[in-house]
Amino acid sequence: MKIEDNIEGDAPSQSFPLLRRILPKKLHPFARGVRKRLIADGFRSEKPFCWTYPYTQVSTRRQDSILEKAEALVRAGTKGHFVECGVLDGGTAAILAYAARNDDRKISLFDAWEGMPEATAEDGAGSQKWVGDIVGSPKRVKSILTKVGARIDNIEIHRGWFEDTLPVSNIQEIAFLHIDCDFFSPTKLVLETFVPKVVKGGWVQIDDYTAFEGCRLAVNEFIEANPWVELTVEDVPGGAIYFRKH
């Protein structure tokens, strides 16, 4: 159940479409984990990736970018939460938590764990097949956080739709913001709510810019309204997409 980059269309095609339809949504996280373990494409033996591999669909390069930036922020003593919007099964959240395992820093995680929300016109017709899909597992999130040695007392889990949870989160400073929410409306809401709280020297990384048209449109509109943003889109398959607050 992997999402591939899709530069040309409005939404990526789905792998295993028949299986997606007949398999109960609550079993999708288990199926993703089994698929990753059986195929083992891109498996790495080094920590934390040997643990997080079955828990994330994010490309290897983007995982590396998250760890590199998060560890650099910890070394520099940059203040602020590590925040992820769109957690799914917790693989990239665990990478952030691993980077902060010896640091007294909050890790704030936002997800409804109900699948994708309703799409809008900005997402394109191809997005309709994704509505209600990509259901994650809070249980798997907690499991992988424990495996990587996360400081569980520093983990804040905000369960619900973003329009309900983001406005009441009370986060004042963000050092790293990972956006993995695919569609136009949630991406736009996260950018407008949390980027103003990113501290100087902090990073914003966006997973779906090259996969979902809605995400790409929301990011481009945000850049137009905020000319200081210098977006880097790495020109390699699965390349990281990010910008820094100066």
KEKE-3310 file (N, C-alpha, C; in steps of 0.2 Angstrom, whole numbers, plus 5000, padded with zeros to 4 digits):
npx = (5004:5009:5013:5017:5028:5020:5021:5014:5000:4984:4982:4991:4991:4984:4991:4988:4973:4961:4963:4963:4950:4943:4948:4946:4946:4953:4962:4972:4984:4991:4992:5001:5012:5016:5018:5029:5039:5039:5043:5054:5061:5072:5076:5086:5099:5104:5102:5089:5082:5081:5071:5061:5057:5046:5035:5033:5029:5036:5049:5066:5076:5069:5067:5080:5083:5074:5080:5093:5091:5083:5092:5103:5096:5094:5108:5112:5105:5093:5077:5060:5046:5046:5036:5023:5011:5000:5002:5000:5006:5017:5031:5039:5037:5043:5056:5059:5057:5067:5079:5077:5079:5088:5085:5076:5063:5048:5037:5026:5011:5000:4985:4970:4968:4958:4958:4959:4953:4937:4939:4943:4939:4951:4960:4958:4950:4955:4958:4947:4947:4955:4949:4944:4954:4970:4972:4978:4987:4985:4990:5000:5009:5012:5019:5030:5036:5040:5050:5060:5066:5060:5056:5043:5035:5037:5030:5016:5001:4989:4973:4962:4952:4961:4956:4950:4959:4972:4969:4968:4980:4990:5004:5019:5032:5041:5053:5055:5045:5035:5025:5013:5000:4994:4981:4973:4966:4970:4984:4985:4980:4988:5001:4997:4994:5005:5017:5020:5024:5036:5053:5067:5079:5073:5065:5054:5047:5040:5030:5022:5022:5026:5017:5003:4992:4984:4991:5002:4997:4993:5005:5011:5003:5005:5018:5018:5011:5020:5035:5047:5050:5060:5059:5066:5067:5072:5080:5078:5072:5060:5065:5069:5058:5058:5060:5068:5067:5072)
npy = (4994:5007:5024:5032:5045:5057:5067:5072:5070:5073:5066:5052:5035:5020:5007:4989:4990:4982:4974:4984:4988:4976:4973:4975:4992:4993:4984:4988:4995:4984:4976:4984:4984:4970:4969:4977:4970:4958:4962:4970:4980:4993:4991:4995:4992:5000:5010:5023:5016:5002:4998:5007:5004:4995:5003:5015:5024:5033:5039:5033:5044:5055:5051:5051:5064:5070:5064:5069:5083:5085:5080:5089:5100:5097:5096:5109:5115:5121:5128:5122:5113:5096:5093:5083:5082:5071:5056:5042:5027:5029:5029:5040:5049:5042:5043:5056:5056:5048:5055:5065:5058:5059:5071:5085:5088:5091:5081:5083:5075:5074:5068:5060:5047:5041:5039:5047:5064:5072:5077:5092:5103:5108:5097:5089:5077:5064:5062:5057:5044:5042:5046:5043:5032:5026:5023:5024:5018:5020:5012:5005:5016:5019:5008:5008:5020:5016:5006:5013:5020:5032:5046:5044:5052:5064:5064:5070:5067:5071:5068:5068:5078:5090:5103:5103:5100:5107:5121:5122:5117:5124:5126:5134:5136:5129:5118:5109:5104:5092:5089:5079:5076:5076:5081:5097:5106:5101:5103:5116:5122:5117:5123:5137:5138:5133:5136:5150:5148:5142:5142:5153:5147:5135:5120:5115:5102:5093:5080:5077:5084:5081:5071:5073:5084:5093:5095:5101:5113:5120:5122:5130:5141:5146:5149:5160:5169:5171:5177:5175:5162:5149:5136:5120:5107:5092:5085:5071:5054:5052:5062:5074:5087:5104:5118:5132:5142:5158)
npz = (5000:4995:4992:4978:4971:4961:4950:4939:4939:4948:4959:4967:4959:4966:4975:4975:4973:4974:4985:4995:4995:4999:5011:5028:5035:5047:5047:5038:5043:5048:5037:5029:5037:5036:5022:5021:5028:5021:5008:5010:5004:5003:5016:5031:5041:5051:5066:5069:5059:5057:5066:5063:5050:5046:5049:5042:5027:5021:5010:5009:5008:5013:5026:5031:5030:5039:5051:5051:5051:5063:5073:5072:5076:5089:5094:5092:5102:5099:5103:5105:5100:5092:5079:5071:5059:5053:5056:5054:5056:5064:5060:5056:5066:5076:5072:5074:5088:5092:5089:5098:5110:5121:5125:5133:5126:5119:5109:5098:5091:5078:5073:5065:5064:5056:5043:5027:5025:5019:5002:4993:4979:4975:4977:4966:4954:4955:4968:4975:4977:4988:4999:5016:5016:5019:5033:5049:5064:5081:5091:5085:5083:5097:5100:5091:5096:5109:5105:5100:5110:5115:5125:5134:5142:5136:5125:5116:5111:5100:5096:5083:5070:5061:5061:5073:5083:5081:5083:5097:5103:5110:5107:5108:5102:5089:5083:5073:5060:5053:5039:5034:5026:5014:5007:5001:5010:5024:5023:5021:5032:5042:5038:5039:5053:5060:5055:5058:5071:5071:5075:5074:5063:5063:5055:5041:5035:5021:5016:5005:4993:4980:4977:4979:4972:4978:4990:4985:4979:4990:4997:4987:4987:5000:4999:4990:4997:5007:5004:5009:5011:5005:4996:4995:4984:4982:4968:4965:4965:4977:4984:4997:5003:5009:5020:5028:5043:5044)
capx = (5000:5014:5011:5022:5028:5016:5022:5010:4993:4981:4983:4994:4987:4984:4994:4983:4967:4956:4964:4961:4942:4940:4951:4943:4951:4957:4968:4977:4991:4994:4994:5007:5018:5017:5021:5036:5043:5040:5047:5060:5064:5075:5077:5092:5101:5106:5096:5083:5078:5080:5065:5055:5056:5039:5030:5033:5029:5040:5055:5073:5079:5065:5068:5087:5082:5071:5084:5098:5089:5081:5098:5106:5093:5096:5115:5112:5101:5087:5071:5054:5043:5046:5029:5021:5004:4999:5007:4999:5009:5022:5038:5043:5037:5048:5063:5060:5058:5074:5083:5077:5078:5092:5084:5070:5059:5041:5036:5018:5009:4993:4981:4963:4968:4951:4959:4959:4946:4934:4943:4940:4940:4959:4963:4957:4945:4958:4959:4941:4948:4959:4945:4943:4959:4977:4970:4984:4986:4988:4993:5007:5012:5014:5023:5037:5039:5044:5055:5066:5068:5057:5054:5036:5033:5038:5026:5010:4997:4982:4969:4956:4953:4966:4952:4948:4965:4977:4968:4968:4986:4994:5011:5021:5038:5042:5059:5054:5038:5034:5019:5012:4993:4991:4976:4974:4964:4974:4990:4985:4978:4995:5005:4995:4993:5011:5024:5022:5027:5043:5058:5073:5083:5069:5064:5048:5048:5033:5031:5017:5022:5027:5013:4996:4991:4981:4996:5007:4994:4993:5011:5013:4999:5008:5025:5016:5009:5026:5040:5053:5050:5064:5057:5070:5064:5078:5079:5080:5066:5059:5069:5066:5055:5059:5062:5070:5065:5078)
capy = (5000:5012:5030:5034:5052:5058:5074:5074:5070:5077:5062:5046:5029:5016:5000:4984:4993:4977:4972:4990:4988:4971:4972:4980:4998:4993:4979:4991:4996:4977:4974:4988:4981:4964:4970:4980:4965:4953:4964:4972:4985:4998:4990:4997:4989:5005:5013:5019:5013:4995:4998:5011:5002:4993:5008:5021:5023:5039:5037:5033:5050:5059:5049:5053:5072:5071:5063:5074:5090:5084:5079:5095:5105:5095:5097:5116:5117:5125:5127:5121:5106:5093:5092:5080:5082:5066:5052:5036:5021:5032:5028:5046:5052:5038:5045:5062:5055:5045:5061:5068:5053:5061:5079:5086:5091:5089:5078:5083:5072:5076:5063:5058:5040:5039:5039:5054:5067:5074:5080:5098:5104:5109:5091:5085:5071:5058:5062:5054:5037:5041:5048:5037:5028:5027:5023:5023:5014:5023:5006:5004:5022:5019:5002:5010:5025:5013:5003:5018:5023:5038:5048:5044:5058:5070:5063:5073:5064:5075:5064:5071:5081:5096:5109:5103:5099:5112:5128:5122:5114:5128:5125:5141:5136:5123:5118:5105:5103:5088:5089:5073:5076:5074:5085:5104:5109:5100:5106:5124:5123:5116:5129:5144:5138:5131:5139:5156:5146:5139:5147:5155:5141:5128:5117:5113:5097:5092:5074:5075:5090:5079:5066:5075:5090:5097:5097:5105:5119:5123:5124:5135:5147:5148:5153:5166:5174:5172:5177:5173:5154:5146:5129:5115:5101:5088:5082:5064:5050:5052:5067:5078:5094:5107:5125:5134:5149:5162)
capz = (5000:4995:4988:4974:4968:4955:4948:4933:4940:4954:4965:4964:4959:4972:4974:4978:4974:4976:4992:4999:4995:5003:5018:5033:5036:5054:5046:5034:5046:5049:5030:5027:5040:5033:5016:5021:5030:5016:5002:5013:4999:5007:5023:5033:5048:5056:5070:5071:5053:5057:5070:5060:5043:5044:5052:5038:5019:5018:5006:5013:5008:5017:5033:5032:5030:5046:5056:5050:5054:5070:5077:5071:5080:5096:5095:5093:5107:5096:5107:5102:5099:5086:5078:5065:5057:5049:5059:5052:5060:5068:5059:5056:5073:5080:5070:5078:5095:5093:5089:5105:5116:5127:5125:5136:5121:5118:5103:5097:5086:5077:5068:5067:5063:5053:5036:5024:5026:5013:4997:4990:4972:4974:4977:4959:4954:4957:4976:4978:4979:4994:5005:5020:5015:5023:5040:5053:5070:5087:5094:5082:5085:5103:5100:5088:5100:5114:5103:5098:5117:5116:5132:5133:5146:5132:5119:5116:5105:5099:5091:5080:5064:5062:5063:5080:5087:5080:5087:5105:5105:5114:5106:5107:5098:5085:5080:5067:5058:5048:5037:5030:5027:5008:5004:5001:5016:5030:5022:5021:5039:5046:5036:5042:5060:5064:5052:5062:5077:5069:5078:5069:5062:5063:5048:5039:5029:5018:5012:4999:4988:4973:4976:4979:4969:4984:4995:4981:4978:4997:4998:4983:4989:5006:4997:4987:5003:5012:5000:5013:5010:5000:4996:4992:4981:4980:4962:4965:4967:4984:4987:5003:5002:5015:5020:5034:5045:5045)
cpx = (5004:5011:5017:5022:5024:5016:5017:5003:4990:4982:4987:4989:4988:4987:4989:4976:4961:4957:4962:4953:4940:4943:4949:4949:4955:4962:4973:4983:4994:4997:5000:5013:5020:5021:5028:5041:5044:5044:5054:5064:5066:5076:5085:5093:5103:5100:5095:5079:5077:5073:5059:5053:5048:5033:5029:5033:5033:5047:5061:5076:5076:5066:5075:5087:5079:5076:5090:5097:5087:5088:5102:5103:5094:5103:5116:5108:5095:5081:5065:5052:5045:5038:5028:5014:5003:5004:5006:5001:5015:5029:5042:5043:5042:5055:5064:5061:5065:5079:5083:5077:5082:5091:5077:5066:5053:5041:5028:5016:5001:4990:4974:4963:4961:4952:4959:4953:4943:4939:4939:4942:4948:4962:4963:4953:4949:4959:4953:4943:4952:4955:4943:4949:4965:4975:4976:4982:4989:4992:5000:5011:5016:5020:5030:5040:5043:5050:5061:5069:5066:5056:5047:5033:5033:5033:5019:5006:4990:4978:4963:4957:4957:4962:4950:4954:4970:4975:4969:4975:4990:5002:5014:5027:5039:5049:5059:5047:5038:5027:5018:5004:4990:4987:4977:4972:4968:4981:4990:4984:4985:5000:5003:4995:5000:5017:5025:5025:5034:5048:5063:5078:5080:5067:5057:5049:5041:5034:5027:5017:5022:5022:5006:4996:4988:4986:5001:5004:4994:4999:5013:5009:5002:5015:5023:5014:5015:5032:5047:5055:5054:5063:5063:5066:5069:5076:5081:5073:5066:5063:5065:5064:5055:5060:5064:5068:5071:5076)
cpy = (5006:5018:5032:5042:5052:5065:5077:5075:5074:5073:5055:5040:5025:5009:4995:4987:4988:4975:4978:4990:4982:4970:4977:4986:4996:4988:4982:4992:4989:4975:4978:4986:4975:4965:4973:4974:4960:4955:4967:4977:4991:4997:4992:4994:4994:5008:5020:5016:5006:4994:5001:5008:5000:4998:5015:5020:5029:5036:5037:5040:5055:5057:5051:5061:5073:5070:5068:5081:5090:5084:5085:5100:5103:5097:5105:5119:5122:5123:5126:5114:5103:5091:5088:5080:5077:5060:5044:5030:5023:5031:5034:5050:5048:5041:5052:5061:5052:5050:5065:5064:5055:5069:5080:5091:5088:5086:5078:5080:5073:5071:5061:5050:5037:5039:5046:5057:5068:5078:5087:5098:5105:5102:5087:5079:5065:5057:5058:5047:5036:5043:5042:5032:5030:5028:5020:5019:5017:5018:5005:5010:5021:5013:5005:5015:5022:5009:5007:5021:5030:5040:5049:5050:5064:5070:5066:5071:5068:5071:5067:5075:5088:5102:5109:5103:5105:5119:5128:5118:5117:5127:5132:5141:5129:5124:5114:5103:5098:5087:5083:5072:5076:5079:5093:5107:5108:5103:5113:5126:5123:5122:5135:5144:5137:5134:5146:5154:5143:5144:5148:5149:5134:5126:5115:5108:5094:5085:5073:5080:5087:5073:5068:5082:5095:5100:5102:5112:5123:5126:5130:5142:5150:5152:5159:5171:5175:5171:5175:5165:5152:5139:5125:5109:5097:5084:5075:5060:5050:5057:5071:5085:5098:5115:5127:5141:5153:5169)
cpz = (5000:4990:4985:4972:4962:4953:4943:4935:4946:4960:4962:4963:4965:4970:4977:4979:4976:4983:4997:5000:4999:5010:5022:5034:5042:5053:5041:5037:5046:5042:5028:5030:5038:5026:5016:5023:5025:5010:5004:5008:5003:5014:5025:5040:5053:5060:5068:5065:5054:5061:5066:5053:5042:5046:5048:5031:5016:5015:5011:5014:5013:5024:5035:5034:5037:5051:5057:5053:5061:5075:5077:5076:5088:5098:5096:5098:5105:5100:5103:5101:5093:5085:5071:5065:5051:5051:5057:5057:5064:5067:5059:5062:5077:5078:5074:5085:5097:5093:5095:5111:5122:5128:5129:5132:5120:5110:5102:5091:5085:5071:5070:5068:5061:5046:5033:5024:5019:5008:4995:4982:4971:4974:4970:4960:4957:4964:4979:4981:4986:5000:5009:5020:5019:5030:5044:5060:5076:5091:5091:5083:5092:5104:5097:5093:5106:5111:5102:5105:5118:5123:5132:5136:5141:5126:5120:5110:5105:5093:5089:5074:5066:5064:5070:5085:5087:5084:5094:5107:5109:5113:5104:5102:5095:5082:5073:5066:5052:5046:5032:5029:5020:5004:5005:5008:5023:5029:5023:5029:5043:5045:5040:5050:5063:5061:5056:5068:5077:5071:5072:5069:5062:5056:5048:5034:5027:5014:5006:4993:4981:4972:4975:4977:4974:4988:4991:4980:4985:4998:4994:4985:4995:5004:4994:4992:5007:5007:5003:5012:5004:5000:4992:4990:4978:4973:4961:4967:4975:4988:4993:5000:5008:5014:5027:5036:5047:5049)
residu = (MET:LYS:ILE:GLU:ASP:ASN:ILE:GLU:GLY:ASP:ALA:PRO:SER:GLN:SER:PHE:PRO:LEU:LEU:ARG:ARG:ILE:LEU:PRO:LYS:LYS:LEU:HIS:PRO:PHE:ALA:ARG:GLY:VAL:ARG:LYS:ARG:LEU:ILE:ALA:ASP:GLY:PHE:ARG:SER:GLU:LYS:PRO:PHE:CYS:TRP:THR:TYR:PRO:TYR:THR:GLN:VAL:SER:THR:ARG:ARG:GLN:ASP:SER:ILE:LEU:GLU:LYS:ALA:GLU:ALA:LEU:VAL:ARG:ALA:GLY:THR:LYS:GLY:HIS:PHE:VAL:GLU:CYS:GLY:VAL:LEU:ASP:GLY:GLY:THR:ALA:ALA:ILE:LEU:ALA:TYR:ALA:ALA:ARG:ASN:ASP:ASP:ARG:LYS:ILE:SER:LEU:PHE:ASP:ALA:TRP:GLU:GLY:MET:PRO:GLU:ALA:THR:ALA:GLU:ASP:GLY:ALA:GLY:SER:GLN:LYS:TRP:VAL:GLY:ASP:ILE:VAL:GLY:SER:PRO:LYS:ARG:VAL:LYS:SER:ILE:LEU:THR:LYS:VAL:GLY:ALA:ARG:ILE:ASP:ASN:ILE:GLU:ILE:HIS:ARG:GLY:TRP:PHE:GLU:ASP:THR:LEU:PRO:VAL:SER:ASN:ILE:GLN:GLU:ILE:ALA:PHE:LEU:HIS:ILE:ASP:CYS:ASP:PHE:PHE:SER:PRO:THR:LYS:LEU:VAL:LEU:GLU:THR:PHE:VAL:PRO:LYS:VAL:VAL:LYS:GLY:GLY:TRP:VAL:GLN:ILE:ASP:ASP:TYR:THR:ALA:PHE:GLU:GLY:CYS:ARG:LEU:ALA:VAL:ASN:GLU:PHE:ILE:GLU:ALA:ASN:PRO:TRP:VAL:GLU:LEU:THR:VAL:GLU:ASP:VAL:PRO:GLY:GLY:ALA:ILE:TYR:PHE:ARG:LYS:HIS)
# end
